[in-house]
Amino acid sequence: MGIQQSDRQIYNTLNLVADLEGILDGSEDTPGIKFSYIHENILKAGTIRDDVGYKLFFGGGFSAGFVKDHGPSVRNHGAMLGMAAAAGVIFIFPGSIDIALSFTGEFGLHLRTDEKYGNLDLAWYENGVIKAPIPQITLYYRF
């Protein structure tokens, strides 16, 4: 969900997503859940044609959730907390639909119980960096 400020130079983006690490390959039965908030500043705005505008943005915020990290199967679900950063472009069409193409990285810590040894592990959240180059496409509806 994107919340545009009245001066149209700042967007606040709230995301609630199901984390599917291990679900699609069948190694995991339960998805995780993750929430992020990013405060996006507009760096440049312009028009492509008379009726289509664009806004380049960059922003930072935080991310938290109960997720499974990339790696061996001994990495259980666990609590994740970290910083988030995003960059991209929002295409503004006539009507009520906007489309954003962006990249988001999460730089945080992951606290989980090790399946093999039963102890608590605190490590870097690898998925936040590994999945950063994957583009995200977001559809916004303006009310």
PyMOL CGO cylinders between C-alpha atoms (Angstrom):
from pymol import cmd
from pymol.cgo import CYLINDER

trace = [
    CYLINDER, 0.00, 0.00, 0.00, 1.40, 3.39, -0.91, 0.3, 1, 1, 1, 1, 1, 1,
    CYLINDER, 1.40, 3.39, -0.91, 0.45, 6.57, 0.92, 0.3, 1, 1, 1, 1, 1, 1,
    CYLINDER, 0.45, 6.57, 0.92, 1.30, 9.73, -0.99, 0.3, 1, 1, 1, 1, 1, 1,
    CYLINDER, 1.30, 9.73, -0.99, 1.87, 12.92, 0.97, 0.3, 1, 1, 1, 1, 1, 1,
    CYLINDER, 1.87, 12.92, 0.97, 0.05, 16.13, 0.02, 0.3, 1, 1, 1, 1, 1, 1,
    CYLINDER, 0.05, 16.13, 0.02, 3.18, 17.70, -1.55, 0.3, 1, 1, 1, 1, 1, 1,
    CYLINDER, 3.18, 17.70, -1.55, 3.56, 14.61, -3.83, 0.3, 1, 1, 1, 1, 1, 1,
    CYLINDER, 3.56, 14.61, -3.83, 7.31, 14.45, -3.12, 0.3, 1, 1, 1, 1, 1, 1,
    CYLINDER, 7.31, 14.45, -3.12, 7.14, 11.62, -0.56, 0.3, 1, 1, 1, 1, 1, 1,
    CYLINDER, 7.14, 11.62, -0.56, 5.52, 8.19, -0.57, 0.3, 1, 1, 1, 1, 1, 1,
    CYLINDER, 5.52, 8.19, -0.57, 5.22, 5.96, 2.48, 0.3, 1, 1, 1, 1, 1, 1,
    CYLINDER, 5.22, 5.96, 2.48, 4.94, 2.32, 1.43, 0.3, 1, 1, 1, 1, 1, 1,
    CYLINDER, 4.94, 2.32, 1.43, 3.61, -0.40, 3.74, 0.3, 1, 1, 1, 1, 1, 1,
    CYLINDER, 3.61, -0.40, 3.74, 3.97, -4.05, 2.69, 0.3, 1, 1, 1, 1, 1, 1,
    CYLINDER, 3.97, -4.05, 2.69, 2.66, -7.21, 4.31, 0.3, 1, 1, 1, 1, 1, 1,
    CYLINDER, 2.66, -7.21, 4.31, 3.86, -10.32, 2.46, 0.3, 1, 1, 1, 1, 1, 1,
    CYLINDER, 3.86, -10.32, 2.46, 3.89, -14.09, 2.79, 0.3, 1, 1, 1, 1, 1, 1,
    CYLINDER, 3.89, -14.09, 2.79, 7.49, -15.34, 2.76, 0.3, 1, 1, 1, 1, 1, 1,
    CYLINDER, 7.49, -15.34, 2.76, 7.59, -18.46, 0.55, 0.3, 1, 1, 1, 1, 1, 1,
    CYLINDER, 7.59, -18.46, 0.55, 11.18, -19.56, 1.20, 0.3, 1, 1, 1, 1, 1, 1,
    CYLINDER, 11.18, -19.56, 1.20, 11.15, -23.38, 0.93, 0.3, 1, 1, 1, 1, 1, 1,
    CYLINDER, 11.15, -23.38, 0.93, 7.44, -23.59, 0.04, 0.3, 1, 1, 1, 1, 1, 1,
    CYLINDER, 7.44, -23.59, 0.04, 7.77, -23.77, -3.74, 0.3, 1, 1, 1, 1, 1, 1,
    CYLINDER, 7.77, -23.77, -3.74, 10.46, -26.48, -3.71, 0.3, 1, 1, 1, 1, 1, 1,
    CYLINDER, 10.46, -26.48, -3.71, 8.55, -28.55, -1.12, 0.3, 1, 1, 1, 1, 1, 1,
    CYLINDER, 8.55, -28.55, -1.12, 11.17, -28.39, 1.64, 0.3, 1, 1, 1, 1, 1, 1,
    CYLINDER, 11.17, -28.39, 1.64, 8.89, -26.35, 3.91, 0.3, 1, 1, 1, 1, 1, 1,
    CYLINDER, 8.89, -26.35, 3.91, 5.19, -26.60, 4.82, 0.3, 1, 1, 1, 1, 1, 1,
    CYLINDER, 5.19, -26.60, 4.82, 4.54, -23.25, 6.49, 0.3, 1, 1, 1, 1, 1, 1,
    CYLINDER, 4.54, -23.25, 6.49, 5.08, -19.81, 4.94, 0.3, 1, 1, 1, 1, 1, 1,
    CYLINDER, 5.08, -19.81, 4.94, 6.53, -16.97, 6.94, 0.3, 1, 1, 1, 1, 1, 1,
    CYLINDER, 6.53, -16.97, 6.94, 5.16, -13.45, 7.21, 0.3, 1, 1, 1, 1, 1, 1,
    CYLINDER, 5.16, -13.45, 7.21, 6.97, -10.14, 6.83, 0.3, 1, 1, 1, 1, 1, 1,
    CYLINDER, 6.97, -10.14, 6.83, 6.06, -6.46, 7.24, 0.3, 1, 1, 1, 1, 1, 1,
    CYLINDER, 6.06, -6.46, 7.24, 8.03, -3.52, 5.89, 0.3, 1, 1, 1, 1, 1, 1,
    CYLINDER, 8.03, -3.52, 5.89, 7.70, 0.26, 5.94, 0.3, 1, 1, 1, 1, 1, 1,
    CYLINDER, 7.70, 0.26, 5.94, 9.68, 2.43, 3.52, 0.3, 1, 1, 1, 1, 1, 1,
    CYLINDER, 9.68, 2.43, 3.52, 9.73, 6.24, 3.42, 0.3, 1, 1, 1, 1, 1, 1,
    CYLINDER, 9.73, 6.24, 3.42, 10.38, 7.03, -0.27, 0.3, 1, 1, 1, 1, 1, 1,
    CYLINDER, 10.38, 7.03, -0.27, 11.63, 10.43, -1.42, 0.3, 1, 1, 1, 1, 1, 1,
    CYLINDER, 11.63, 10.43, -1.42, 11.05, 11.56, -4.99, 0.3, 1, 1, 1, 1, 1, 1,
    CYLINDER, 11.05, 11.56, -4.99, 14.39, 12.40, -6.62, 0.3, 1, 1, 1, 1, 1, 1,
    CYLINDER, 14.39, 12.40, -6.62, 13.14, 13.42, -10.07, 0.3, 1, 1, 1, 1, 1, 1,
    CYLINDER, 13.14, 13.42, -10.07, 9.78, 13.75, -11.76, 0.3, 1, 1, 1, 1, 1, 1,
    CYLINDER, 9.78, 13.75, -11.76, 8.87, 14.25, -15.40, 0.3, 1, 1, 1, 1, 1, 1,
    CYLINDER, 8.87, 14.25, -15.40, 6.64, 13.15, -18.25, 0.3, 1, 1, 1, 1, 1, 1,
    CYLINDER, 6.64, 13.15, -18.25, 7.16, 10.51, -20.93, 0.3, 1, 1, 1, 1, 1, 1,
    CYLINDER, 7.16, 10.51, -20.93, 4.25, 11.61, -23.05, 0.3, 1, 1, 1, 1, 1, 1,
    CYLINDER, 4.25, 11.61, -23.05, 1.64, 14.25, -22.43, 0.3, 1, 1, 1, 1, 1, 1,
    CYLINDER, 1.64, 14.25, -22.43, -0.45, 11.84, -20.36, 0.3, 1, 1, 1, 1, 1, 1,
    CYLINDER, -0.45, 11.84, -20.36, 2.13, 9.57, -18.63, 0.3, 1, 1, 1, 1, 1, 1,
    CYLINDER, 2.13, 9.57, -18.63, 4.37, 10.86, -15.87, 0.3, 1, 1, 1, 1, 1, 1,
    CYLINDER, 4.37, 10.86, -15.87, 7.16, 9.25, -13.92, 0.3, 1, 1, 1, 1, 1, 1,
    CYLINDER, 7.16, 9.25, -13.92, 8.86, 9.72, -10.56, 0.3, 1, 1, 1, 1, 1, 1,
    CYLINDER, 8.86, 9.72, -10.56, 12.25, 8.29, -9.62, 0.3, 1, 1, 1, 1, 1, 1,
    CYLINDER, 12.25, 8.29, -9.62, 12.47, 7.50, -5.91, 0.3, 1, 1, 1, 1, 1, 1,
    CYLINDER, 12.47, 7.50, -5.91, 14.83, 6.26, -3.23, 0.3, 1, 1, 1, 1, 1, 1,
    CYLINDER, 14.83, 6.26, -3.23, 14.00, 5.56, 0.39, 0.3, 1, 1, 1, 1, 1, 1,
    CYLINDER, 14.00, 5.56, 0.39, 14.72, 3.75, 3.59, 0.3, 1, 1, 1, 1, 1, 1,
    CYLINDER, 14.72, 3.75, 3.59, 12.80, 2.18, 6.43, 0.3, 1, 1, 1, 1, 1, 1,
    CYLINDER, 12.80, 2.18, 6.43, 12.57, -1.08, 8.36, 0.3, 1, 1, 1, 1, 1, 1,
    CYLINDER, 12.57, -1.08, 8.36, 11.46, -4.67, 7.94, 0.3, 1, 1, 1, 1, 1, 1,
    CYLINDER, 11.46, -4.67, 7.94, 10.34, -7.26, 10.51, 0.3, 1, 1, 1, 1, 1, 1,
    CYLINDER, 10.34, -7.26, 10.51, 8.80, -10.68, 10.44, 0.3, 1, 1, 1, 1, 1, 1,
    CYLINDER, 8.80, -10.68, 10.44, 8.82, -14.39, 11.21, 0.3, 1, 1, 1, 1, 1, 1,
    CYLINDER, 8.82, -14.39, 11.21, 10.58, -15.94, 8.20, 0.3, 1, 1, 1, 1, 1, 1,
    CYLINDER, 10.58, -15.94, 8.20, 12.87, -18.77, 7.01, 0.3, 1, 1, 1, 1, 1, 1,
    CYLINDER, 12.87, -18.77, 7.01, 16.23, -17.73, 5.63, 0.3, 1, 1, 1, 1, 1, 1,
    CYLINDER, 16.23, -17.73, 5.63, 18.13, -18.98, 2.59, 0.3, 1, 1, 1, 1, 1, 1,
    CYLINDER, 18.13, -18.98, 2.59, 20.43, -21.93, 3.13, 0.3, 1, 1, 1, 1, 1, 1,
    CYLINDER, 20.43, -21.93, 3.13, 20.45, -25.41, 4.65, 0.3, 1, 1, 1, 1, 1, 1,
    CYLINDER, 20.45, -25.41, 4.65, 17.32, -27.04, 5.98, 0.3, 1, 1, 1, 1, 1, 1,
    CYLINDER, 17.32, -27.04, 5.98, 18.58, -26.66, 9.58, 0.3, 1, 1, 1, 1, 1, 1,
    CYLINDER, 18.58, -26.66, 9.58, 17.63, -22.99, 9.35, 0.3, 1, 1, 1, 1, 1, 1,
    CYLINDER, 17.63, -22.99, 9.35, 14.19, -22.85, 10.94, 0.3, 1, 1, 1, 1, 1, 1,
    CYLINDER, 14.19, -22.85, 10.94, 11.71, -20.02, 10.84, 0.3, 1, 1, 1, 1, 1, 1,
    CYLINDER, 11.71, -20.02, 10.84, 12.70, -17.23, 13.18, 0.3, 1, 1, 1, 1, 1, 1,
    CYLINDER, 12.70, -17.23, 13.18, 12.32, -13.58, 14.02, 0.3, 1, 1, 1, 1, 1, 1,
    CYLINDER, 12.32, -13.58, 14.02, 13.88, -11.10, 11.58, 0.3, 1, 1, 1, 1, 1, 1,
    CYLINDER, 13.88, -11.10, 11.58, 14.44, -7.38, 12.13, 0.3, 1, 1, 1, 1, 1, 1,
    CYLINDER, 14.44, -7.38, 12.13, 16.39, -5.04, 9.92, 0.3, 1, 1, 1, 1, 1, 1,
    CYLINDER, 16.39, -5.04, 9.92, 16.70, -1.92, 7.83, 0.3, 1, 1, 1, 1, 1, 1,
    CYLINDER, 16.70, -1.92, 7.83, 15.17, -1.75, 4.36, 0.3, 1, 1, 1, 1, 1, 1,
    CYLINDER, 15.17, -1.75, 4.36, 16.07, 0.37, 1.34, 0.3, 1, 1, 1, 1, 1, 1,
    CYLINDER, 16.07, 0.37, 1.34, 14.24, 0.75, -1.98, 0.3, 1, 1, 1, 1, 1, 1,
    CYLINDER, 14.24, 0.75, -1.98, 14.83, 2.47, -5.30, 0.3, 1, 1, 1, 1, 1, 1,
    CYLINDER, 14.83, 2.47, -5.30, 12.73, 2.58, -8.43, 0.3, 1, 1, 1, 1, 1, 1,
    CYLINDER, 12.73, 2.58, -8.43, 10.37, 4.47, -10.68, 0.3, 1, 1, 1, 1, 1, 1,
    CYLINDER, 10.37, 4.47, -10.68, 6.62, 5.07, -10.48, 0.3, 1, 1, 1, 1, 1, 1,
    CYLINDER, 6.62, 5.07, -10.48, 4.73, 5.50, -13.76, 0.3, 1, 1, 1, 1, 1, 1,
    CYLINDER, 4.73, 5.50, -13.76, 1.65, 7.70, -13.35, 0.3, 1, 1, 1, 1, 1, 1,
    CYLINDER, 1.65, 7.70, -13.35, -1.13, 7.05, -15.84, 0.3, 1, 1, 1, 1, 1, 1,
    CYLINDER, -1.13, 7.05, -15.84, -4.34, 8.98, -16.44, 0.3, 1, 1, 1, 1, 1, 1,
    CYLINDER, -4.34, 8.98, -16.44, -7.10, 7.61, -14.30, 0.3, 1, 1, 1, 1, 1, 1,
    CYLINDER, -7.10, 7.61, -14.30, -6.52, 5.86, -11.00, 0.3, 1, 1, 1, 1, 1, 1,
    CYLINDER, -6.52, 5.86, -11.00, -3.74, 3.34, -11.72, 0.3, 1, 1, 1, 1, 1, 1,
    CYLINDER, -3.74, 3.34, -11.72, 0.00, 3.83, -11.11, 0.3, 1, 1, 1, 1, 1, 1,
    CYLINDER, 0.00, 3.83, -11.11, 2.67, 1.18, -11.72, 0.3, 1, 1, 1, 1, 1, 1,
    CYLINDER, 2.67, 1.18, -11.72, 5.98, 1.03, -9.85, 0.3, 1, 1, 1, 1, 1, 1,
    CYLINDER, 5.98, 1.03, -9.85, 9.10, -0.90, -10.81, 0.3, 1, 1, 1, 1, 1, 1,
    CYLINDER, 9.10, -0.90, -10.81, 11.49, -1.12, -7.86, 0.3, 1, 1, 1, 1, 1, 1,
    CYLINDER, 11.49, -1.12, -7.86, 14.26, -2.98, -6.07, 0.3, 1, 1, 1, 1, 1, 1,
    CYLINDER, 14.26, -2.98, -6.07, 14.25, -3.53, -2.31, 0.3, 1, 1, 1, 1, 1, 1,
    CYLINDER, 14.25, -3.53, -2.31, 17.04, -4.76, -0.05, 0.3, 1, 1, 1, 1, 1, 1,
    CYLINDER, 17.04, -4.76, -0.05, 16.76, -5.73, 3.59, 0.3, 1, 1, 1, 1, 1, 1,
    CYLINDER, 16.76, -5.73, 3.59, 19.79, -5.66, 5.87, 0.3, 1, 1, 1, 1, 1, 1,
    CYLINDER, 19.79, -5.66, 5.87, 19.02, -7.29, 9.17, 0.3, 1, 1, 1, 1, 1, 1,
    CYLINDER, 19.02, -7.29, 9.17, 19.45, -10.06, 11.71, 0.3, 1, 1, 1, 1, 1, 1,
    CYLINDER, 19.45, -10.06, 11.71, 17.67, -13.40, 11.93, 0.3, 1, 1, 1, 1, 1, 1,
    CYLINDER, 17.67, -13.40, 11.93, 17.13, -15.19, 15.27, 0.3, 1, 1, 1, 1, 1, 1,
    CYLINDER, 17.13, -15.19, 15.27, 16.17, -18.86, 14.93, 0.3, 1, 1, 1, 1, 1, 1,
    CYLINDER, 16.17, -18.86, 14.93, 16.46, -22.26, 16.62, 0.3, 1, 1, 1, 1, 1, 1,
    CYLINDER, 16.46, -22.26, 16.62, 18.88, -24.65, 14.96, 0.3, 1, 1, 1, 1, 1, 1,
    CYLINDER, 18.88, -24.65, 14.96, 17.09, -27.94, 14.08, 0.3, 1, 1, 1, 1, 1, 1,
    CYLINDER, 17.09, -27.94, 14.08, 20.27, -30.01, 14.39, 0.3, 1, 1, 1, 1, 1, 1,
    CYLINDER, 20.27, -30.01, 14.39, 21.64, -28.74, 17.71, 0.3, 1, 1, 1, 1, 1, 1,
    CYLINDER, 21.64, -28.74, 17.71, 18.62, -27.02, 19.30, 0.3, 1, 1, 1, 1, 1, 1,
    CYLINDER, 18.62, -27.02, 19.30, 20.49, -23.83, 20.19, 0.3, 1, 1, 1, 1, 1, 1,
    CYLINDER, 20.49, -23.83, 20.19, 19.57, -20.27, 19.25, 0.3, 1, 1, 1, 1, 1, 1,
    CYLINDER, 19.57, -20.27, 19.25, 21.42, -18.80, 16.27, 0.3, 1, 1, 1, 1, 1, 1,
    CYLINDER, 21.42, -18.80, 16.27, 21.71, -15.09, 15.52, 0.3, 1, 1, 1, 1, 1, 1,
    CYLINDER, 21.71, -15.09, 15.52, 22.93, -14.44, 11.98, 0.3, 1, 1, 1, 1, 1, 1,
    CYLINDER, 22.93, -14.44, 11.98, 22.63, -11.99, 9.11, 0.3, 1, 1, 1, 1, 1, 1,
    CYLINDER, 22.63, -11.99, 9.11, 19.37, -12.30, 7.17, 0.3, 1, 1, 1, 1, 1, 1,
    CYLINDER, 19.37, -12.30, 7.17, 20.80, -13.52, 3.85, 0.3, 1, 1, 1, 1, 1, 1,
    CYLINDER, 20.80, -13.52, 3.85, 17.55, -13.41, 1.85, 0.3, 1, 1, 1, 1, 1, 1,
    CYLINDER, 17.55, -13.41, 1.85, 17.37, -9.65, 2.27, 0.3, 1, 1, 1, 1, 1, 1,
    CYLINDER, 17.37, -9.65, 2.27, 20.57, -9.24, 0.23, 0.3, 1, 1, 1, 1, 1, 1,
    CYLINDER, 20.57, -9.24, 0.23, 20.21, -12.24, -2.10, 0.3, 1, 1, 1, 1, 1, 1,
    CYLINDER, 20.21, -12.24, -2.10, 16.73, -11.16, -3.26, 0.3, 1, 1, 1, 1, 1, 1,
    CYLINDER, 16.73, -11.16, -3.26, 17.55, -7.43, -3.59, 0.3, 1, 1, 1, 1, 1, 1,
    CYLINDER, 17.55, -7.43, -3.59, 18.33, -7.61, -7.36, 0.3, 1, 1, 1, 1, 1, 1,
    CYLINDER, 18.33, -7.61, -7.36, 14.92, -9.17, -8.09, 0.3, 1, 1, 1, 1, 1, 1,
    CYLINDER, 14.92, -9.17, -8.09, 12.63, -6.45, -9.49, 0.3, 1, 1, 1, 1, 1, 1,
    CYLINDER, 12.63, -6.45, -9.49, 9.24, -5.83, -7.93, 0.3, 1, 1, 1, 1, 1, 1,
    CYLINDER, 9.24, -5.83, -7.93, 6.22, -4.61, -9.86, 0.3, 1, 1, 1, 1, 1, 1,
    CYLINDER, 6.22, -4.61, -9.86, 3.55, -2.87, -7.79, 0.3, 1, 1, 1, 1, 1, 1,
    CYLINDER, 3.55, -2.87, -7.79, 0.14, -1.66, -8.92, 0.3, 1, 1, 1, 1, 1, 1,
    CYLINDER, 0.14, -1.66, -8.92, -1.26, 1.33, -7.03, 0.3, 1, 1, 1, 1, 1, 1,
    CYLINDER, -1.26, 1.33, -7.03, -4.88, 2.42, -7.14, 0.3, 1, 1, 1, 1, 1, 1,
    CYLINDER, -4.88, 2.42, -7.14, -5.59, 6.07, -6.33, 0.3, 1, 1, 1, 1, 1, 1,
    CYLINDER, -5.59, 6.07, -6.33, -8.86, 6.79, -4.52, 0.3, 1, 1, 1, 1, 1, 1,
]
cmd.load_cgo(trace, "trace")
